[in-house]
Amino acid sequence: MITYTRLFIGGHWVEPSDPKLLDIASPHDRSVIGRAVQAQPADMDRAVSAARASFEAGVWRLTPPRERIAALRRFNALREENAERVAELISLESGSAGWFTRAGQPGLSRQANAYLKAAEEFGWEENLVPTAPAPPARSVVRREAVGVVAAVIPWNSPFSSATSKIIPALLAGNSVVLKVSPENSLSMGFLAELLDRSGLPDGVISVLPADRATSEYLVSHEDVDKIAFTGSTRAGRRIASIAGEQLKRVSLELGGKSATIILPDADIEQAVAGVKFGSLLNNGQSCIAQTRILAPRSRYDEVVAAVAKLVESLQVGDPNDPDTFIGPMISPAQQERVRDYIRLGIEEGARLVTGGPRLPEGLEGGNYVTPTVFADVDNSMRIAQEEIFGPVLVVIAYEDEDDAVRIANDSEYGLSGGIWSSDEKHALSVARRIRTGTVTVNGASIGFDGPFGGFKASGIGREYGAVGLGTYTEYKTITV
């Protein structure tokens, strides 16, 4: 049993305004695995006040970039030293399979190192050469911190979502209030412990679990200068409206319904093996999951059969079992949401190839769903247009390459995508036609030096690397 009776506000563990403890349930068997206090609006006021005071005093923003880099490097080292504990906590509270949470630890290091490298090379202050003929003056262009950042993250990949925001925000000199989901109170409590040991000045960082109402209170707070949000498109629209009304800076990483295109010359075995990770990672609860599989009409039956065989081979069960590939959904509500979509697919006329709304045998006591594949899917169906956020795949036939591109782009989302082909040059040409923020060719891993984010309803702004770091800065021009 893990218990947090205090909140981490401004670098200190303090008594909450409401001492009531929230039970944290295991997605595997719904037993109580921990308890934690939750932040209320009064606690958000304290966190924002501490952040504002530290920012105005300059205890962090006026610190030379090299010292900020050193502090975040210490934090990253602490996280690396405790990687196994991080993985265990995420599996425990989120139901993510152990293979996924452990495989994600090196990724957290690559993400952090890309930000640190970007900060070392960043143009914090640059002199502009006047354009002739010009008066004998020069301009100094500075990149300065935005101010108080409210970072709000979802439950599905808590550490990655948290560090993708707090590391660049802190490197840029901002003070940060990180609002995390109640479901992640345990792993994010541990994140706060690591930050506490990293030697950051008072007031610069707070980590607070809270519900949606308190989250909206935070992003609406008059002393917040920027909102950095990852979550659903619906919530993102609400946050964007608040930011627009108050003229806050905002970056949004939202939902997706990504397509992977298997071109006629692709190695089907290789492409379907890639679906295992590109479409079903983290139990299917991933915004970048490529859950629309586009197959050429000439090879459609072959692809459907191969995808079904793959899905049926995957072990569903206890996240702690090393043979488990797919664990439970985060909550009973999410479990029922996914099962409702499976029922909807059947009602819409899609062909159920494998899976279905039935619960996996022997796992009825947890938040499990049966991995499901639909065929004969029209892209206008809701199961092809709406983000299900679970292990549900749809296989859609296309007539030719133009048709494949049309179907891939026929979505309100544009976050991720994939192309499979034996001709890499040709695959790249197709990738250029897809309106989405990230496209992988033949299962390549997404890097952390380049920008990550979405087109259309998948978001505003970008994360990772120098571009992601820049979103937490403002330009200032000084003419001398």
C-alpha angles and dihedrals in degrees: 000000000000117000132187113188096168137054128235105235124166093343096311135096105237139175112269125237088239115037094195112127122224116218113235110210128207111243087213099062104352093243118146109262100170148352130223140174117245127222120249129198090271089057091049088053090055093047094048091045091053091047092049093048093050092047095049091046089053094225089143110012092056092047110109112261092243090061092048089050091051092052093050090046088057090051092050091050090052091050091050091050089054098039094123092052091049091052092047094051094049092050091046098053102026102036092233111157114258092240089060099046092047094044088052095061097078087047090058088053092050091048092051094043091052090054092046091050090048091051091051091053097035121124096239090163126008135174117229119216109230118243111244130274090040137133115269093269135115133207127224114204116201132188108214135177118275094223129240112015123201106203114192120186138181131239102248101079105008104171095045092046092047098048093043086065110028096047097056093036091054094041088057091053100255127140112236139208108193114201112197133186119267089236089064097049092120102048092039090049086057090048088056090052090054092048089049089058094047097081101241118162121262115279097017100105137028128175115200132173111211145152127258096268092054089045090057089048089056097048090046092051112125092224094057113100101183137022120208110188138178118184145077123350090237092057090042091058090053092049092047090054091052091047091049094050092049097034092237120160110252140187121186130193104187143166133316144198098190128188130216113203118211105201119212093255094051124120098249094202091053093044095050091046085056090053088065090070104020095052107024106036116135093016089300090296095123130113091217096050111133096222098158108077112196114201130181114254089236092061100026099116090047092053094045092051092048094048092048091049091050095049093047090053095057117101116232117200150074110014089221093060107098090217094056115107099171122038132183130299116263095254144001088256092056090045091056092044091057093045090050090055090051090053089047091054090055091048091050090058101254116147113251104222099174137348122022139181095303117111117250110265114261093012100081092119094065139055094272130146129187112251106248139201125196125195133187087044122165113214090233091065116106091238086061096043106038128069107248097180097210141082096294120127130188122201114208125189122225130193102215141344095279089052091050091052091047092052093045090052094043094096137093086231132073112175108116143356145164141221126202121196141135087230108069094187091054092045089055091053090053091046089057089061096055114096099221136109098241131026125180123204117215093345099306115171119251110251127220101220094069125066120273126200145095146284123223114351092356093084154279124272132007140265134207133051126009094332091053091048091051093058089070094056139076125214119241122185120201117190116205 
